Amino acid sequence: MKDFMVIDFETLKTTPDAVILAFGAYFVSLKDGIPDYEEIIKNGFYRTFDTRSQIEEGRKIGKDTLEWWKSQSVEAQRILLESDDDIKLPEFLADFREYIDNNSNNSEFWIFARSPSFDYSILDNIRGQYNEPEYWKFWNEKDTRTFIDAMLMNLPISEKFNKFHLPSDLCPNEVVEHNALHDVALDVKRLHLLLEVWAKTQYERTAQDMTIDEAAKLII
């Protein structure tokens, strides 16, 4: 497996021209090992955005998406509030390129997202809006759901849904769903768990399915 990065957008519409609320990413260098959850939250790439400037430039808000946000947790809804940390999209594009350059050493890597039709399309739309060159080759883009589902089908694990819970030993902090960096951290750790369990069980398969908690004990 190559070094990889997980990305996630939070938006006010589900189309490529959506107003962007937040973006999270984390680059994993396999030679350094896969970090724990707290390190991802502490050191991951996370930006929140000025929505007013986006609306002025023609980006869109969807009523159904606004209604969906109203049904989310209070912690998740904090992203809807203006913040002094909010930036404009051109600044994000420059910051993200710097983050990639500082971590990738100009080598090819895989990018995971849920899903290609959402995150990658939005990023391409923003790049097109500001004539920003590509960040990576399209053939390195992966679908997180497909990768996890394929792993689950070939492991002796009873859970077969790609958003399976993470055992508390791997994810001790309180998780804020639909926080872009928390969602990234969850998927980095899901990938970590399945890759490690695969390595430890490929030669010693058991007939009985393990729960996710039992599988996690193999790598803790």
URKA-V81716 format. One record per helix or strand. SS is the DSSP state (@ for helix, = for strand). FROM is the first residue (numbers start at 1). TO is the last residue. If there is no record, write none. Layout:
BEGIN
<<SS;FROM;TO> <SS;FROM;TO>>
END
This chain:
BEGIN
<<=;4;11> <=;18;18> <=;20;28> <@;30;32> <@;37;43> <=;45;49> <@;51;56> <=;60;60> <@;63;70> <@;74;80> <=;87;87> <@;89;104> <=;110;113> <@;116;129> <@;138;140> <=;141;143> <@;144;153> <=;157;157> <@;180;201> <=;210;210> <@;212;216>>
END
